[in-house]
Amino acid sequence: MQEKLFYKIGEVSQITGLEAYVLRFWESEFPALHPKKSKGNQRVYTKREIDLILQIKKLLYEEGMTIAGAKKKIGGSPVRSGQAMQAPLRDETLDRVRRELEEVLHILS
């Protein structure tokens, strides 16, 4: 990643491997993730915000946490790292990840 002061949402999407709509949704869920807006009303992210996005992604996608669990973890509240998801939430998350991977495969082919 080329070091810059600010990154547009498209660049952050490429860096993190997340769709722009996911980034915008996470902004509404995680108060710590609040990019500034440019004069043209575009979101501009800092390196710190990209690091936070990558941390959230790891908690949700790799460790299987819920959004509520990830909020607590980021906020400093104690949450076990491998906190198990309830079956319906886990299945929903797996379906979402599967759809996103299929979209990536479609784009690459």
Secondary structure in CASP SS format (residue, H / E / C, confidence):
PFRMAT SS
TARGET T0000
AUTHOR 0000-0000-0000
METHOD secondary structure of the structure
MODEL  1
M C 1.00
Q C 1.00
E C 1.00
K C 1.00
L C 1.00
F C 1.00
Y E 1.00
K E 1.00
I H 1.00
G H 1.00
E H 1.00
V H 1.00
S H 1.00
Q H 1.00
I H 1.00
T H 1.00
G C 1.00
L C 1.00
E C 1.00
A H 1.00
Y H 1.00
V H 1.00
L H 1.00
R H 1.00
F H 1.00
W H 1.00
E H 1.00
S H 1.00
E H 1.00
F C 1.00
P C 1.00
A C 1.00
L C 1.00
H C 1.00
P C 1.00
K E 1.00
K E 1.00
S C 1.00
K C 1.00
G C 1.00
N C 1.00
Q C 1.00
R E 1.00
V E 1.00
Y E 1.00
T C 1.00
K H 1.00
R H 1.00
E H 1.00
I H 1.00
D H 1.00
L H 1.00
I H 1.00
L H 1.00
Q H 1.00
I H 1.00
K H 1.00
K H 1.00
L H 1.00
L H 1.00
Y H 1.00
E H 1.00
E C 1.00
G C 1.00
M C 1.00
T C 1.00
I H 1.00
A H 1.00
G H 1.00
A H 1.00
K H 1.00
K H 1.00
K H 1.00
I H 1.00
G H 1.00
G C 1.00
S C 1.00
P C 1.00
V C 1.00
R C 1.00
S C 1.00
G C 1.00
Q C 1.00
A C 1.00
M C 1.00
Q C 1.00
A H 1.00
P H 1.00
L H 1.00
R H 1.00
D H 1.00
E H 1.00
T H 1.00
L H 1.00
D H 1.00
R H 1.00
V H 1.00
R H 1.00
R H 1.00
E H 1.00
L H 1.00
E H 1.00
E H 1.00
V H 1.00
L H 1.00
H H 1.00
I H 1.00
L H 1.00
S C 1.00
END
